[in-house]
């Protein structure tokens, strides 16, 4: 009984037509992706530290803007009436793109583990945190887009049901 209640609440949350949870997940995910660069600000051994710091900070700002843009897009999607089939495909493609981008960082983590085994480099911990934040961010963002596609699909069904009801009542009169 308790499992059924949890499943029902989870389903209501994921199928919420306002996409509130999905907007939060996508925005938070992009912030995590961007914050993966922040541990390196000011600690670079690069010849031009200011240029590298500029790159890191602007990358964070760029991912924050991706988060804001996604928030606005999902908000507009939640207010749209009908026609969600194309949106579901686009949302799922965004989710897959985020997972693929996160998977790219797994190669960097593998390299990091190899460096740590051979050199016990001090900066490995900072890099591990940065890569972990980025991978987590891409996964959270992918979850947000994927569940938005699910919610958009449930909203499409609700529109189809309401349209059917209206047409049935019109023909019965």
Residue, then its C-alpha position, 0 to 999 in steps of 0.5 A: x500500500x505504501x509503495x503504491x502511494x509513493x508510486x502515485x505521488x512520483x507519477x503525479x510529480x513527473x507528469x506535472x504539466x507545469x514541468x516545474x520539477x523538470x525546469x528545476x532539474x535542467x537548470x540545476x544540472x546546467x549549473x552543476x556542469x558549469x561549476x565543474x570549472x570553478x575549482x580551477x579558477x585562480x590555480x592554473x599554472x598556465x602562462x596566461x592565467x587571466x585568459x584561462x580564468x576568463x575561459x573558466x568563468x565565461x564557461x560557467x556563465x554560458x552553462x548558466x545561460x543554457x539553464x535559463x534558456x532551458x527554463x524559459x523553453x520548458x515554461x513555454x512548453x508547459x503553457x502550450x496547447x497541444x502538439x507535443x509529439x515533436x517536442x517529446x522527440x526534441x526533449x529526448x534528444x536533449x536528454x541523450x545529448x546530455x548523457x553523451x556529453x557526460x560520458x565524454x567526461x568518463x574518459x577524463x576520469x579514467x585518465x585521472x585515475x591512471x595519473x593518480x596511480x602513477x604519480x599521486x598528484x596533489x591536484x587530482x582531488x580537485x580534478x575529480x571534484x570538477x569532473x564529478x560535478x560535470x558528470x552529475x550535472x549532465x545526468x541531472x539535466x538529462x533526467x530533467x529533459x527525459x521526464x519533461x518528454x514524459x510529462x509532455x506526452x501525458x499532457x498530449x493524452x490529456x488534451x486528446x481526452x478532453x478534445x474527445x469529450x468535447x466532440x462527443x458532447x457536441x454530437x450527442x446534442 
